[in-house]
């Protein structure tokens, strides 16, 4: 495989960077809000699952102990 010179590498990087479809500010804000909402919803869901499973394990252990 042929080696690429540093100058050629930088040129290739600039060409490839120009092909990127960068999001607008509005898209970035909208996606950030969506991520924050989904993170909150999922954290509440997993909190609920953790609470229910914790109580279930406690109940099962209390049956086994007593």
mmCIF file as Biopython writes it, N, C-alpha, C and O atoms, coordinates in Angstrom:
data_model
#
loop_
_atom_site.group_PDB
_atom_site.id
_atom_site.type_symbol
_atom_site.label_atom_id
_atom_site.label_alt_id
_atom_site.label_comp_id
_atom_site.label_asym_id
_atom_site.label_entity_id
_atom_site.label_seq_id
_atom_site.pdbx_PDB_ins_code
_atom_site.Cartn_x
_atom_site.Cartn_y
_atom_site.Cartn_z
_atom_site.occupancy
_atom_site.B_iso_or_equiv
_atom_site.auth_seq_id
_atom_site.auth_asym_id
_atom_site.pdbx_PDB_model_num
ATOM 1   N N  . UNK A ? 1  ? 0.851   -1.186  0.000  1.0 0.0 1  A 1 
ATOM 2   C CA . UNK A ? 1  ? 0.000   0.000   0.000  1.0 0.0 1  A 1 
ATOM 3   C C  . UNK A ? 1  ? 0.890   1.240   0.000  1.0 0.0 1  A 1 
ATOM 4   O O  . UNK A ? 1  ? 1.831   1.339   0.788  1.0 0.0 1  A 1 
ATOM 5   N N  . UNK A ? 2  ? 0.589   2.172   -0.878 1.0 0.0 2  A 1 
ATOM 6   C CA . UNK A ? 2  ? 1.406   3.376   -1.013 1.0 0.0 2  A 1 
ATOM 7   C C  . UNK A ? 2  ? 1.185   4.302   0.177  1.0 0.0 2  A 1 
ATOM 8   O O  . UNK A ? 2  ? 0.070   4.440   0.681  1.0 0.0 2  A 1 
ATOM 9   N N  . UNK A ? 3  ? 2.267   4.930   0.611  1.0 0.0 3  A 1 
ATOM 10  C CA . UNK A ? 3  ? 2.168   5.875   1.723  1.0 0.0 3  A 1 
ATOM 11  C C  . UNK A ? 3  ? 1.660   7.213   1.197  1.0 0.0 3  A 1 
ATOM 12  O O  . UNK A ? 3  ? 1.955   7.618   0.072  1.0 0.0 3  A 1 
ATOM 13  N N  . UNK A ? 4  ? 0.889   7.882   2.044  1.0 0.0 4  A 1 
ATOM 14  C CA . UNK A ? 4  ? 0.344   9.197   1.702  1.0 0.0 4  A 1 
ATOM 15  C C  . UNK A ? 4  ? 1.154   10.266  2.425  1.0 0.0 4  A 1 
ATOM 16  O O  . UNK A ? 4  ? 1.441   10.145  3.616  1.0 0.0 4  A 1 
ATOM 17  N N  . UNK A ? 5  ? 1.516   11.309  1.691  1.0 0.0 5  A 1 
ATOM 18  C CA . UNK A ? 5  ? 2.283   12.388  2.315  1.0 0.0 5  A 1 
ATOM 19  C C  . UNK A ? 5  ? 1.368   13.182  3.243  1.0 0.0 5  A 1 
ATOM 20  O O  . UNK A ? 5  ? 0.150   13.177  3.065  1.0 0.0 5  A 1 
ATOM 21  N N  . UNK A ? 6  ? 1.945   13.864  4.228  1.0 0.0 6  A 1 
ATOM 22  C CA . UNK A ? 6  ? 1.119   14.666  5.146  1.0 0.0 6  A 1 
ATOM 23  C C  . UNK A ? 6  ? 0.284   15.720  4.428  1.0 0.0 6  A 1 
ATOM 24  O O  . UNK A ? 6  ? -0.861  15.966  4.808  1.0 0.0 6  A 1 
ATOM 25  N N  . UNK A ? 7  ? 0.840   16.341  3.399  1.0 0.0 7  A 1 
ATOM 26  C CA . UNK A ? 7  ? 0.096   17.361  2.649  1.0 0.0 7  A 1 
ATOM 27  C C  . UNK A ? 7  ? -1.107  16.759  1.930  1.0 0.0 7  A 1 
ATOM 28  O O  . UNK A ? 7  ? -2.194  17.336  1.931  1.0 0.0 7  A 1 
ATOM 29  N N  . UNK A ? 8  ? -0.904  15.594  1.315  1.0 0.0 8  A 1 
ATOM 30  C CA . UNK A ? 8  ? -2.000  14.906  0.631  1.0 0.0 8  A 1 
ATOM 31  C C  . UNK A ? 8  ? -3.066  14.468  1.624  1.0 0.0 8  A 1 
ATOM 32  O O  . UNK A ? 8  ? -4.260  14.551  1.336  1.0 0.0 8  A 1 
ATOM 33  N N  . UNK A ? 9  ? -2.640  14.005  2.783  1.0 0.0 9  A 1 
ATOM 34  C CA . UNK A ? 9  ? -3.576  13.592  3.828  1.0 0.0 9  A 1 
ATOM 35  C C  . UNK A ? 9  ? -4.471  14.758  4.250  1.0 0.0 9  A 1 
ATOM 36  O O  . UNK A ? 9  ? -5.687  14.601  4.362  1.0 0.0 9  A 1 
ATOM 37  N N  . UNK A ? 10 ? -3.871  15.921  4.483  1.0 0.0 10 A 1 
ATOM 38  C CA . UNK A ? 10 ? -4.631  17.108  4.885  1.0 0.0 10 A 1 
ATOM 39  C C  . UNK A ? 10 ? -5.613  17.494  3.784  1.0 0.0 10 A 1 
ATOM 40  O O  . UNK A ? 10 ? -6.748  17.868  4.079  1.0 0.0 10 A 1 
ATOM 41  N N  . UNK A ? 11 ? -5.200  17.410  2.527  1.0 0.0 11 A 1 
ATOM 42  C CA . UNK A ? 11 ? -6.087  17.729  1.410  1.0 0.0 11 A 1 
ATOM 43  C C  . UNK A ? 11 ? -7.277  16.771  1.379  1.0 0.0 11 A 1 
ATOM 44  O O  . UNK A ? 11 ? -8.414  17.195  1.172  1.0 0.0 11 A 1 
ATOM 45  N N  . UNK A ? 12 ? -7.015  15.488  1.583  1.0 0.0 12 A 1 
ATOM 46  C CA . UNK A ? 12 ? -8.089  14.494  1.585  1.0 0.0 12 A 1 
ATOM 47  C C  . UNK A ? 12 ? -9.061  14.732  2.746  1.0 0.0 12 A 1 
ATOM 48  O O  . UNK A ? 12 ? -10.274 14.583  2.591  1.0 0.0 12 A 1 
ATOM 49  N N  . UNK A ? 13 ? -8.519  15.099  3.898  1.0 0.0 13 A 1 
ATOM 50  C CA . UNK A ? 13 ? -9.375  15.380  5.053  1.0 0.0 13 A 1 
ATOM 51  C C  . UNK A ? 13 ? -10.277 16.567  4.768  1.0 0.0 13 A 1 
ATOM 52  O O  . UNK A ? 13 ? -11.460 16.536  5.108  1.0 0.0 13 A 1 
ATOM 53  N N  . UNK A ? 14 ? -9.745  17.608  4.152  1.0 0.0 14 A 1 
ATOM 54  C CA . UNK A ? 14 ? -10.556 18.788  3.819  1.0 0.0 14 A 1 
ATOM 55  C C  . UNK A ? 14 ? -11.653 18.441  2.827  1.0 0.0 14 A 1 
ATOM 56  O O  . UNK A ? 14 ? -12.778 18.926  2.948  1.0 0.0 14 A 1 
ATOM 57  N N  . UNK A ? 15 ? -11.333 17.606  1.847  1.0 0.0 15 A 1 
ATOM 58  C CA . UNK A ? 15 ? -12.337 17.198  0.857  1.0 0.0 15 A 1 
ATOM 59  C C  . UNK A ? 15 ? -13.451 16.410  1.545  1.0 0.0 15 A 1 
ATOM 60  O O  . UNK A ? 15 ? -14.631 16.663  1.303  1.0 0.0 15 A 1 
ATOM 61  N N  . UNK A ? 16 ? -13.080 15.456  2.401  1.0 0.0 16 A 1 
ATOM 62  C CA . UNK A ? 16 ? -14.079 14.637  3.091  1.0 0.0 16 A 1 
ATOM 63  C C  . UNK A ? 16 ? -14.911 15.467  4.075  1.0 0.0 16 A 1 
ATOM 64  O O  . UNK A ? 16 ? -16.112 15.238  4.219  1.0 0.0 16 A 1 
ATOM 65  N N  . UNK A ? 17 ? -14.280 16.424  4.744  1.0 0.0 17 A 1 
ATOM 66  C CA . UNK A ? 17 ? -15.003 17.290  5.681  1.0 0.0 17 A 1 
ATOM 67  C C  . UNK A ? 17 ? -16.044 18.124  4.946  1.0 0.0 17 A 1 
ATOM 68  O O  . UNK A ? 17 ? -17.106 18.414  5.495  1.0 0.0 17 A 1 
ATOM 69  N N  . UNK A ? 18 ? -15.753 18.505  3.726  1.0 0.0 18 A 1 
ATOM 70  C CA . UNK A ? 18 ? -16.702 19.274  2.924  1.0 0.0 18 A 1 
ATOM 71  C C  . UNK A ? 18 ? -17.939 18.473  2.549  1.0 0.0 18 A 1 
ATOM 72  O O  . UNK A ? 18 ? -18.965 19.059  2.207  1.0 0.0 18 A 1 
ATOM 73  N N  . UNK A ? 19 ? -17.868 17.146  2.605  1.0 0.0 19 A 1 
ATOM 74  C CA . UNK A ? 19 ? -19.004 16.290  2.251  1.0 0.0 19 A 1 
ATOM 75  C C  . UNK A ? 19 ? -19.983 16.097  3.408  1.0 0.0 19 A 1 
ATOM 76  O O  . UNK A ? 19 ? -21.077 15.568  3.215  1.0 0.0 19 A 1 
ATOM 77  N N  . UNK A ? 20 ? -19.595 16.522  4.599  1.0 0.0 20 A 1 
ATOM 78  C CA . UNK A ? 20 ? -20.438 16.316  5.777  1.0 0.0 20 A 1 
ATOM 79  C C  . UNK A ? 20 ? -21.624 17.262  5.735  1.0 0.0 20 A 1 
ATOM 80  O O  . UNK A ? 20 ? -21.480 18.450  5.443  1.0 0.0 20 A 1 
ATOM 81  N N  . UNK A ? 21 ? -22.811 16.715  6.034  1.0 0.0 21 A 1 
ATOM 82  C CA . UNK A ? 21 ? -24.016 17.538  6.127  1.0 0.0 21 A 1 
ATOM 83  C C  . UNK A ? 21 ? -24.163 17.992  7.576  1.0 0.0 21 A 1 
ATOM 84  O O  . UNK A ? 21 ? -24.728 17.270  8.398  1.0 0.0 21 A 1 
ATOM 85  N N  . UNK A ? 22 ? -23.663 19.168  7.890  1.0 0.0 22 A 1 
ATOM 86  C CA . UNK A ? 22 ? -23.686 19.677  9.253  1.0 0.0 22 A 1 
ATOM 87  C C  . UNK A ? 22 ? -25.092 20.129  9.623  1.0 0.0 22 A 1 
ATOM 88  O O  . UNK A ? 22 ? -25.761 20.764  8.808  1.0 0.0 22 A 1 
ATOM 89  N N  . UNK A ? 23 ? -25.562 19.815  10.841 1.0 0.0 23 A 1 
ATOM 90  C CA . UNK A ? 23 ? -26.906 20.241  11.238 1.0 0.0 23 A 1 
ATOM 91  C C  . UNK A ? 23 ? -26.952 21.749  11.498 1.0 0.0 23 A 1 
ATOM 92  O O  . UNK A ? 23 ? -25.954 22.373  11.859 1.0 0.0 23 A 1 
ATOM 93  N N  . UNK A ? 24 ? -28.148 22.307  11.299 1.0 0.0 24 A 1 
ATOM 94  C CA . UNK A ? 24 ? -28.323 23.724  11.599 1.0 0.0 24 A 1 
ATOM 95  C C  . UNK A ? 24 ? -28.446 23.893  13.114 1.0 0.0 24 A 1 
ATOM 96  O O  . UNK A ? 24 ? -28.576 22.912  13.847 1.0 0.0 24 A 1 
ATOM 97  N N  . UNK A ? 25 ? -28.404 25.130  13.570 1.0 0.0 25 A 1 
ATOM 98  C CA . UNK A ? 25 ? -28.536 25.395  15.004 1.0 0.0 25 A 1 
ATOM 99  C C  . UNK A ? 25 ? -29.898 24.919  15.518 1.0 0.0 25 A 1 
ATOM 100 O O  . UNK A ? 25 ? -29.992 24.347  16.604 1.0 0.0 25 A 1 
ATOM 101 N N  . UNK A ? 26 ? -30.953 25.161  14.729 1.0 0.0 26 A 1 
ATOM 102 C CA . UNK A ? 26 ? -32.298 24.746  15.138 1.0 0.0 26 A 1 
ATOM 103 C C  . UNK A ? 26 ? -32.384 23.223  15.262 1.0 0.0 26 A 1 
ATOM 104 O O  . UNK A ? 26 ? -32.985 22.713  16.207 1.0 0.0 26 A 1 
ATOM 105 N N  . UNK A ? 27 ? -31.794 22.503  14.322 1.0 0.0 27 A 1 
ATOM 106 C CA . UNK A ? 27 ? -31.793 21.032  14.385 1.0 0.0 27 A 1 
ATOM 107 C C  . UNK A ? 27 ? -31.032 20.539  15.609 1.0 0.0 27 A 1 
ATOM 108 O O  . UNK A ? 27 ? -31.452 19.590  16.271 1.0 0.0 27 A 1 
ATOM 109 N N  . UNK A ? 28 ? -29.918 21.184  15.903 1.0 0.0 28 A 1 
ATOM 110 C CA . UNK A ? 28 ? -29.113 20.784  17.057 1.0 0.0 28 A 1 
ATOM 111 C C  . UNK A ? 28 ? -29.882 20.999  18.354 1.0 0.0 28 A 1 
ATOM 112 O O  . UNK A ? 28 ? -29.866 20.138  19.234 1.0 0.0 28 A 1 
ATOM 113 N N  . UNK A ? 29 ? -30.550 22.132  18.478 1.0 0.0 29 A 1 
ATOM 114 C CA . UNK A ? 29 ? -31.336 22.425  19.683 1.0 0.0 29 A 1 
ATOM 115 C C  . UNK A ? 29 ? -32.483 21.422  19.809 1.0 0.0 29 A 1 
ATOM 116 O O  . UNK A ? 29 ? -32.728 20.892  20.893 1.0 0.0 29 A 1 
ATOM 117 N N  . UNK A ? 30 ? -33.187 21.160  18.704 1.0 0.0 30 A 1 
ATOM 118 C CA . UNK A ? 30 ? -34.322 20.223  18.716 1.0 0.0 30 A 1 
ATOM 119 C C  . UNK A ? 30 ? -33.862 18.814  19.119 1.0 0.0 30 A 1 
ATOM 120 O O  . UNK A ? 30 ? -34.505 18.164  19.943 1.0 0.0 30 A 1 
ATOM 121 N N  . UNK A ? 31 ? -32.778 18.358  18.550 1.0 0.0 31 A 1 
ATOM 122 C CA . UNK A ? 31 ? -32.273 17.023  18.882 1.0 0.0 31 A 1 
ATOM 123 C C  . UNK A ? 31 ? -31.788 16.944  20.328 1.0 0.0 31 A 1 
ATOM 124 O O  . UNK A ? 31 ? -31.966 15.919  20.986 1.0 0.0 31 A 1 
ATOM 125 N N  . UNK A ? 32 ? -31.179 18.017  20.824 1.0 0.0 32 A 1 
ATOM 126 C CA . UNK A ? 32 ? -30.724 18.053  22.217 1.0 0.0 32 A 1 
ATOM 127 C C  . UNK A ? 32 ? -31.908 17.941  23.163 1.0 0.0 32 A 1 
ATOM 128 O O  . UNK A ? 32 ? -31.854 17.203  24.147 1.0 0.0 32 A 1 
ATOM 129 N N  . UNK A ? 33 ? -32.979 18.673  22.869 1.0 0.0 33 A 1 
ATOM 130 C CA . UNK A ? 33 ? -34.179 18.606  23.705 1.0 0.0 33 A 1 
ATOM 131 C C  . UNK A ? 33 ? -34.770 17.206  23.669 1.0 0.0 33 A 1 
ATOM 132 O O  . UNK A ? 33 ? -35.185 16.683  24.703 1.0 0.0 33 A 1 
ATOM 133 N N  . UNK A ? 34 ? -34.813 16.588  22.481 1.0 0.0 34 A 1 
ATOM 134 C CA . UNK A ? 34 ? -35.343 15.230  22.369 1.0 0.0 34 A 1 
ATOM 135 C C  . UNK A ? 34 ? -34.516 14.238  23.179 1.0 0.0 34 A 1 
ATOM 136 O O  . UNK A ? 34 ? -35.069 13.354  23.832 1.0 0.0 34 A 1 
ATOM 137 N N  . UNK A ? 35 ? -33.203 14.381  23.140 1.0 0.0 35 A 1 
ATOM 138 C CA . UNK A ? 35 ? -32.326 13.490  23.906 1.0 0.0 35 A 1 
ATOM 139 C C  . UNK A ? 35 ? -32.567 13.675  25.406 1.0 0.0 35 A 1 
ATOM 140 O O  . UNK A ? 35 ? -32.639 12.691  26.143 1.0 0.0 35 A 1 
ATOM 141 N N  . UNK A ? 36 ? -32.690 14.908  25.861 1.0 0.0 36 A 1 
ATOM 142 C CA . UNK A ? 36 ? -32.941 15.164  27.276 1.0 0.0 36 A 1 
ATOM 143 C C  . UNK A ? 36 ? -34.278 14.573  27.727 1.0 0.0 36 A 1 
ATOM 144 O O  . UNK A ? 36 ? -34.374 14.002  28.813 1.0 0.0 36 A 1 
ATOM 145 N N  . UNK A ? 37 ? -35.307 14.713  26.890 1.0 0.0 37 A 1 
ATOM 146 C CA . UNK A ? 37 ? -36.624 14.149  27.231 1.0 0.0 37 A 1 
ATOM 147 C C  . UNK A ? 37 ? -36.551 12.626  27.297 1.0 0.0 37 A 1 
ATOM 148 O O  . UNK A ? 37 ? -37.045 12.023  28.249 1.0 0.0 37 A 1 
ATOM 149 N N  . UNK A ? 38 ? -35.940 12.002  26.293 1.0 0.0 38 A 1 
ATOM 150 C CA . UNK A ? 38 ? -35.850 10.540  26.272 1.0 0.0 38 A 1 
ATOM 151 C C  . UNK A ? 38 ? -35.006 10.025  27.431 1.0 0.0 38 A 1 
ATOM 152 O O  . UNK A ? 38 ? -35.325 8.986   28.009 1.0 0.0 38 A 1 
ATOM 153 N N  . UNK A ? 39 ? -33.947 10.724  27.777 1.0 0.0 39 A 1 
ATOM 154 C CA . UNK A ? 39 ? -33.111 10.321  28.904 1.0 0.0 39 A 1 
ATOM 155 C C  . UNK A ? 39 ? -33.904 10.384  30.202 1.0 0.0 39 A 1 
ATOM 156 O O  . UNK A ? 39 ? -33.789 9.494   31.044 1.0 0.0 39 A 1 
ATOM 157 N N  . UNK A ? 40 ? -34.703 11.425  30.368 1.0 0.0 40 A 1 
ATOM 158 C CA . UNK A ? 40 ? -35.534 11.564  31.562 1.0 0.0 40 A 1 
ATOM 159 C C  . UNK A ? 40 ? -36.583 10.457  31.633 1.0 0.0 40 A 1 
ATOM 160 O O  . UNK A ? 40 ? -36.778 9.848   32.685 1.0 0.0 40 A 1 
ATOM 161 N N  . UNK A ? 41 ? -37.256 10.199  30.514 1.0 0.0 41 A 1 
ATOM 162 C CA . UNK A ? 41 ? -38.280 9.153   30.485 1.0 0.0 41 A 1 
ATOM 163 C C  . UNK A ? 41 ? -37.668 7.791   30.813 1.0 0.0 41 A 1 
ATOM 164 O O  . UNK A ? 41 ? -38.215 7.039   31.619 1.0 0.0 41 A 1 
ATOM 165 N N  . UNK A ? 42 ? -36.544 7.479   30.191 1.0 0.0 42 A 1 
ATOM 166 C CA . UNK A ? 42 ? -35.907 6.185   30.441 1.0 0.0 42 A 1 
ATOM 167 C C  . UNK A ? 42 ? -35.384 6.074   31.870 1.0 0.0 42 A 1 
ATOM 168 O O  . UNK A ? 42 ? -35.455 5.000   32.468 1.0 0.0 42 A 1 
ATOM 169 N N  . UNK A ? 43 ? -34.866 7.157   32.423 1.0 0.0 43 A 1 
ATOM 170 C CA . UNK A ? 43 ? -34.381 7.094   33.804 1.0 0.0 43 A 1 
ATOM 171 C C  . UNK A ? 43 ? -35.536 6.847   34.767 1.0 0.0 43 A 1 
ATOM 172 O O  . UNK A ? 43 ? -35.384 6.102   35.736 1.0 0.0 43 A 1 
ATOM 173 N N  . UNK A ? 44 ? -36.693 7.466   34.511 1.0 0.0 44 A 1 
ATOM 174 C CA . UNK A ? 44 ? -37.865 7.224   35.355 1.0 0.0 44 A 1 
ATOM 175 C C  . UNK A ? 44 ? -38.363 5.790   35.198 1.0 0.0 44 A 1 
ATOM 176 O O  . UNK A ? 44 ? -38.768 5.160   36.175 1.0 0.0 44 A 1 
ATOM 177 N N  . UNK A ? 45 ? -38.332 5.282   33.985 1.0 0.0 45 A 1 
ATOM 178 C CA . UNK A ? 45 ? -38.735 3.895   33.746 1.0 0.0 45 A 1 
ATOM 179 C C  . UNK A ? 45 ? -37.839 2.935   34.521 1.0 0.0 45 A 1 
ATOM 180 O O  . UNK A ? 45 ? -38.333 2.048   35.217 1.0 0.0 45 A 1 
ATOM 181 N N  . UNK A ? 46 ? -36.532 3.108   34.402 1.0 0.0 46 A 1 
ATOM 182 C CA . UNK A ? 46 ? -35.613 2.199   35.085 1.0 0.0 46 A 1 
ATOM 183 C C  . UNK A ? 46 ? -35.658 2.375   36.604 1.0 0.0 46 A 1 
ATOM 184 O O  . UNK A ? 46 ? -35.413 1.420   37.341 1.0 0.0 46 A 1 
ATOM 185 N N  . UNK A ? 47 ? -35.963 3.569   37.074 1.0 0.0 47 A 1 
ATOM 186 C CA . UNK A ? 47 ? -36.176 3.773   38.501 1.0 0.0 47 A 1 
ATOM 187 C C  . UNK A ? 47 ? -37.360 2.931   38.973 1.0 0.0 47 A 1 
ATOM 188 O O  . UNK A ? 47 ? -37.288 2.267   40.006 1.0 0.0 47 A 1 
ATOM 189 N N  . UNK A ? 48 ? -38.443 2.966   38.209 1.0 0.0 48 A 1 
ATOM 190 C CA . UNK A ? 48 ? -39.617 2.174   38.546 1.0 0.0 48 A 1 
ATOM 191 C C  . UNK A ? 48 ? -39.331 0.684   38.529 1.0 0.0 48 A 1 
ATOM 192 O O  . UNK A ? 48 ? -39.739 -0.040  39.436 1.0 0.0 48 A 1 
ATOM 193 N N  . UNK A ? 49 ? -38.630 0.222   37.500 1.0 0.0 49 A 1 
ATOM 194 C CA . UNK A ? 49 ? -38.274 -1.199  37.415 1.0 0.0 49 A 1 
ATOM 195 C C  . UNK A ? 49 ? -37.401 -1.593  38.596 1.0 0.0 49 A 1 
ATOM 196 O O  . UNK A ? 49 ? -37.589 -2.663  39.174 1.0 0.0 49 A 1 
ATOM 197 N N  . UNK A ? 50 ? -36.459 -0.749  38.958 1.0 0.0 50 A 1 
ATOM 198 C CA . UNK A ? 50 ? -35.567 -1.030  40.082 1.0 0.0 50 A 1 
ATOM 199 C C  . UNK A ? 50 ? -36.346 -1.098  41.393 1.0 0.0 50 A 1 
ATOM 200 O O  . UNK A ? 50 ? -36.106 -1.985  42.213 1.0 0.0 50 A 1 
ATOM 201 N N  . UNK A ? 51 ? -37.271 -0.173  41.591 1.0 0.0 51 A 1 
ATOM 202 C CA . UNK A ? 51 ? -38.067 -0.165  42.821 1.0 0.0 51 A 1 
ATOM 203 C C  . UNK A ? 51 ? -38.932 -1.419  42.926 1.0 0.0 51 A 1 
ATOM 204 O O  . UNK A ? 51 ? -38.998 -2.046  43.983 1.0 0.0 51 A 1 
ATOM 205 N N  . UNK A ? 52 ? -39.589 -1.779  41.833 1.0 0.0 52 A 1 
ATOM 206 C CA . UNK A ? 52 ? -40.462 -2.956  41.832 1.0 0.0 52 A 1 
ATOM 207 C C  . UNK A ? 52 ? -39.646 -4.222  42.061 1.0 0.0 52 A 1 
ATOM 208 O O  . UNK A ? 52 ? -40.023 -5.063  42.877 1.0 0.0 52 A 1 
ATOM 209 N N  . UNK A ? 53 ? -38.538 -4.365  41.352 1.0 0.0 53 A 1 
ATOM 210 C CA . UNK A ? 53 ? -37.728 -5.580  41.520 1.0 0.0 53 A 1 
ATOM 211 C C  . UNK A ? 53 ? -37.103 -5.634  42.915 1.0 0.0 53 A 1 
ATOM 212 O O  . UNK A ? 53 ? -36.963 -6.719  43.480 1.0 0.0 53 A 1 
ATOM 213 N N  . UNK A ? 54 ? -36.731 -4.499  43.471 1.0 0.0 54 A 1 
ATOM 214 C CA . UNK A ? 54 ? -36.178 -4.478  44.826 1.0 0.0 54 A 1 
ATOM 215 C C  . UNK A ? 54 ? -37.194 -4.920  45.858 1.0 0.0 54 A 1 
ATOM 216 O O  . UNK A ? 54 ? -36.875 -5.687  46.767 1.0 0.0 54 A 1 
ATOM 217 N N  . UNK A ? 55 ? -38.409 -4.440  45.719 1.0 0.0 55 A 1 
ATOM 218 C CA . UNK A ? 55 ? -39.473 -4.841  46.657 1.0 0.0 55 A 1 
ATOM 219 C C  . UNK A ? 55 ? -39.828 -6.313  46.486 1.0 0.0 55 A 1 
ATOM 220 O O  . UNK A ? 55 ? -40.123 -6.999  47.465 1.0 0.0 55 A 1 
ATOM 221 N N  . UNK A ? 56 ? -39.800 -6.798  45.252 1.0 0.0 56 A 1 
ATOM 222 C CA . UNK A ? 56 ? -40.081 -8.206  44.991 1.0 0.0 56 A 1 
ATOM 223 C C  . UNK A ? 56 ? -39.022 -9.095  45.641 1.0 0.0 56 A 1 
ATOM 224 O O  . UNK A ? 56 ? -39.354 -10.108 46.256 1.0 0.0 56 A 1 
ATOM 225 N N  . UNK A ? 57 ? -37.769 -8.724  45.509 1.0 0.0 57 A 1 
ATOM 226 C CA . UNK A ? 57 ? -36.685 -9.497  46.120 1.0 0.0 57 A 1 
ATOM 227 C C  . UNK A ? 57 ? -36.810 -9.464  47.645 1.0 0.0 57 A 1 
ATOM 228 O O  . UNK A ? 57 ? -36.638 -10.492 48.300 1.0 0.0 57 A 1 
ATOM 229 N N  . UNK A ? 58 ? -37.105 -8.303  48.208 1.0 0.0 58 A 1 
ATOM 230 C CA . UNK A ? 58 ? -37.293 -8.206  49.668 1.0 0.0 58 A 1 
ATOM 231 C C  . UNK A ? 58 ? -38.427 -9.113  50.132 1.0 0.0 58 A 1 
ATOM 232 O O  . UNK A ? 58 ? -38.308 -9.798  51.148 1.0 0.0 58 A 1 
ATOM 233 N N  . UNK A ? 59 ? -39.534 -9.113  49.379 1.0 0.0 59 A 1 
ATOM 234 C CA . UNK A ? 59 ? -40.679 -9.946  49.746 1.0 0.0 59 A 1 
ATOM 235 C C  . UNK A ? 59 ? -40.303 -11.427 49.676 1.0 0.0 59 A 1 
ATOM 236 O O  . UNK A ? 59 ? -40.662 -12.199 50.566 1.0 0.0 59 A 1 
ATOM 237 N N  . UNK A ? 60 ? -39.592 -11.824 48.638 1.0 0.0 60 A 1 
ATOM 238 C CA . UNK A ? 60 ? -39.183 -13.223 48.504 1.0 0.0 60 A 1 
ATOM 239 C C  . UNK A ? 60 ? -38.215 -13.622 49.613 1.0 0.0 60 A 1 
ATOM 240 O O  . UNK A ? 60 ? -38.308 -14.725 50.153 1.0 0.0 60 A 1 
ATOM 241 N N  . UNK A ? 61 ? -37.287 -12.728 49.955 1.0 0.0 61 A 1 
ATOM 242 C CA . UNK A ? 61 ? -36.336 -13.030 51.021 1.0 0.0 61 A 1 
ATOM 243 C C  . UNK A ? 61 ? -37.033 -13.115 52.369 1.0 0.0 61 A 1 
ATOM 244 O O  . UNK A ? 61 ? -36.658 -13.933 53.209 1.0 0.0 61 A 1 
ATOM 245 N N  . UNK A ? 62 ? -38.040 -12.282 52.583 1.0 0.0 62 A 1 
ATOM 246 C CA . UNK A ? 62 ? -38.747 -12.337 53.867 1.0 0.0 62 A 1 
ATOM 247 C C  . UNK A ? 62 ? -39.550 -13.641 53.983 1.0 0.0 62 A 1 
ATOM 248 O O  . UNK A ? 62 ? -39.729 -14.161 55.084 1.0 0.0 62 A 1 
ATOM 249 N N  . UNK A ? 63 ? -40.026 -14.160 52.864 1.0 0.0 63 A 1 
ATOM 250 C CA . UNK A ? 63 ? -40.728 -15.452 52.882 1.0 0.0 63 A 1 
ATOM 251 C C  . UNK A ? 63 ? -39.766 -16.591 53.203 1.0 0.0 63 A 1 
ATOM 252 O O  . UNK A ? 63 ? -40.101 -17.518 53.941 1.0 0.0 63 A 1 
ATOM 253 N N  . UNK A ? 64 ? -38.565 -16.503 52.635 1.0 0.0 64 A 1 
ATOM 254 C CA . UNK A ? 64 ? -37.570 -17.561 52.843 1.0 0.0 64 A 1 
ATOM 255 C C  . UNK A ? 64 ? -37.025 -17.520 54.271 1.0 0.0 64 A 1 
ATOM 256 O O  . UNK A ? 64 ? -36.681 -18.562 54.828 1.0 0.0 64 A 1 
ATOM 257 N N  . UNK A ? 65 ? -36.945 -16.345 54.861 1.0 0.0 65 A 1 
ATOM 258 C CA . UNK A ? 65 ? -36.375 -16.207 56.195 1.0 0.0 65 A 1 
ATOM 259 C C  . UNK A ? 65 ? -37.386 -16.556 57.288 1.0 0.0 65 A 1 
ATOM 260 O O  . UNK A ? 65 ? -37.015 -16.932 58.400 1.0 0.0 65 A 1 
ATOM 261 N N  . UNK A ? 66 ? -38.618 -16.430 56.962 1.0 0.0 66 A 1 
ATOM 262 C CA . UNK A ? 66 ? -39.475 -16.528 58.081 1.0 0.0 66 A 1 
ATOM 263 C C  . UNK A ? 66 ? -40.627 -17.387 58.006 1.0 0.0 66 A 1 
ATOM 264 O O  . UNK A ? 66 ? -41.387 -17.487 58.970 1.0 0.0 66 A 1 
#
